[in-house]
Amino acid sequence: MGKAQEQSKSISKLLNSSFQLSYIFRFVFFFIGLSIGMIISLNYKSFRTNLQGILFFPSSPPRPPLPPPLILPPSPPNQPPVTQQPPPPPLPLASNVQLPVVHNMDDKELFWRASMVPRINESPYEHVPKIAFMFLTKGPMPLGPLWEMFFRGHKGLYTIYIHSHPSYNGAVPEDSVFYGRRIPSKPVEWGKPTMIDAERRLLASALLDFSNERFLLLSESCIPLFNFTTVYNYLLSANMSFVASYDDPRKAGRGRYNIKMLPTITISDWRKGSQWFEVNRNLAFEIVSDNKYYPIFHEHCSPPCYMDEHYIPTLVHICCSAQNSNRTITWVDWSKSGPHPGKFNRHAISVEFLNQIRYSTNRTENENSSYTSICFLFARKFTPDTLQPLLKIAPLLLGFNS
């Protein structure tokens, strides 16, 4: 009996101890579960994302890390960084600016660019019509100071282009109207096609400036006979060009025609005239863009046939006779026999002599059928020693600003 009671007490104590231990384990598990629940609630979003990635996409590869920011290599020294920017707006053709004349185009590209004619007559730019003064020279401008007086005070109404021998390297003062006005040139020989090449080169260079509306060919021995205002108004109001183009039945005219020019150029098309011309923009385009008659002249017009006396007069007669007045505005003295006109030195310069040229008795009607006493606006050939007497006469006789 006693042993049974003792065993019963031992079992009771053991059950009590197991119950207490179970209670402790339950409390511990409860505490751990509560802690886990708090942690999950605090990090729910990141935990949920990670849990989904583990449970539902176990085979998906991890995302690669973001690439580092792109660092451009440094620009080469003395060069700005290359950035993509919108193209600059076109420059307005300001009437008071002479566009640069230096370029690296050959004649073929130059004539091609100059022969482009706008189909829309109205210009999008506001500009004042200008006269292109094109000087075909051997080198220096010995009468330059006289021309400086002529142009003074009229900036924006003219542009200047000079074609001299490429070997000429004479300096021009920066304040001169001739500074920076030499176009890329080639050697010129008298009586050869290179003379016409130079004239076309001058015309093409001047045509690149859309403000130029009249184109005047001059030489270093030319002088103006009137002031700039008179010349400007005379030319800008003219409806026709001034190219001497006439049929000369003599040996110096028709006698130079080459029958090999048939059938493109006939004897009835053949014309002669002065080399020194003045043309409007339309006629300048025709001269520069001509590739029909120029090759024939180049091949079949050689001394005693001279292209500078026949090519442009014949071309104008064939294509644009209705636009031409058939006379020149540059006076020369052909009273002496010989292939060249007369020259004038300082002893020939006087008021009476210049007035005789300025108001020639050969008065003509202008293009508007109004009577005028002015036939010539320029004259040649004047030697370099005429500069000083001309400078003395110019302010009084010609109205130049001294």
Beta strands, then each sheet from edge to edge (+ up, - down):
strand 1: 130-136
strand 2: 158-163
strand 3: 212-219
strand 4: 223-224
strand 5: 278-280
strand 6: 330-331
strand 7: 364-365
strand 8: 371-372
strand 9: 378-379
sheet 1: 2+ 1+ 3+ 5-
sheet 2: 4+ 9- 6-
sheet 3: 7+ 8-
end
